[in-house]
Amino acid sequence: MRILQVFGFFIILWQDRVDSIYLDALIAAKLQEDVVIRGCKNLEDTTPLLRLKKYLFCNYDSTVRPNHDETVTNVTLRLMPKIMDYSGDAGILTLHSWMSFSWTDTRLTWTPNDFDGVTYIHIKSYELWVPDLCVYTGDMSNDLVLEMPTTDCLVFNTGSVVCVPAVKYMSKCDGDYTYWPYDQQMCHIVLGSWLYGPEELEFHLEGNGISMDSYENNTLYDLKFVDVVIHVKKYKCCPDETFPKIDYTFLLTRHHALILLTLTVLWLDSRSVERTAVASVNLICHLLCIYDLHWQLPYNGINPPNIMLFYRDSLALAIFALILTTLLRKLQNMSTDMPNWISSTTVFVLNNSAGRFLVLNDEESKIAGESIVNEDSSNLQKFGMKKSWRYFAAIVEWLSFFCVILTYVIILITLVPTG
């Protein structure tokens, strides 16, 4: 057993030695490649591009900012969103985009005639000095990326450098579901340099700072660009230092029958069985909608969604319509004498043509009209007393109908966004 243990120990040592030799070989190969690319080794009979690259990167240091000892480095930006995703539960806006960076590096200039007329070359971004840009409004503990994503950059003979990497910006954006499902989310993506101050690195916008030409619409939200502002801010931790920030503002909007059912209940004759059935179905539909909304509504909003308030008020009107239907059916079957104030109110309504049009049928309205023409008000009163309770119930129905319409109009104006 001890022999096996000793043998296993030597195997482990041998494996570690092999790994060390392999790692040293990789480092040596990398150093050799770096000598060919960046070193000042004389290369004869090489292509113009290889000679140009050797010429540019012979003494080039990608960790040194261009013009570091003279002036500020100016970087021009342009955001080109491609895909957007918004997580309402987490309150996170994710923007997959292209970001165009352009600046001038005076160390990367050459005369095209010396290199067979070559005016530009492709260089990997990790071989160049590149500006850092991180999201201030994101999770900086996990997603803080100081380096530009690897991409091919264009270097021109004038020293101009253009890099367009694919970037993924994640920013915190708490949702406001007051007008859900017509909610609008105002989200900000704040970008800035983590390594350089405004005296070293200054950002500028190309045009309006954004291009939406390549953007593909989200199935749930429509992304609208609002504004972009570059401002310099001081923090309490570092009162003597300033930090430039680029603030992109986006507006997220959603792509956009129970009222009619409640009004239908009040339109039907209270004596009909259909009205009771429709009123019951209307109430059940309201309850089902509220139950369904319970599972669809976001749970982390700042304010309760207005749609819940709307269905709450609409449910109250549906209950009112069902109770009113029951009371009016009972009222029309009463055989007791009407109180004087009810009788006088009914007669007053029937003395008006509009009231007769709404309360009486065609035959009854014609008889009542002839009575008024003959100025026989006693006949009208006598005719109204025969079915006085039914006429009074009809008056209550129409009053309720118009009151419910007015209530719905007020609710819609108050709770539904006009935009």
Beta strands, then each sheet from edge to edge (+ up, - down):
strand 1: 73-87
strand 2: 92-104
strand 3: 120-124
strand 4: 134-135
strand 5: 152-156
strand 6: 160-163
strand 7: 166-172
strand 8: 184-192
strand 9: 201-210
strand 10: 221-235
strand 11: 238-254
sheet 1: 3+ 5- 6+ 2- 1+ 9+
sheet 2: 3+ 5- 6+ 2- 7+
sheet 3: 4+ 8- 11+ 10-
end
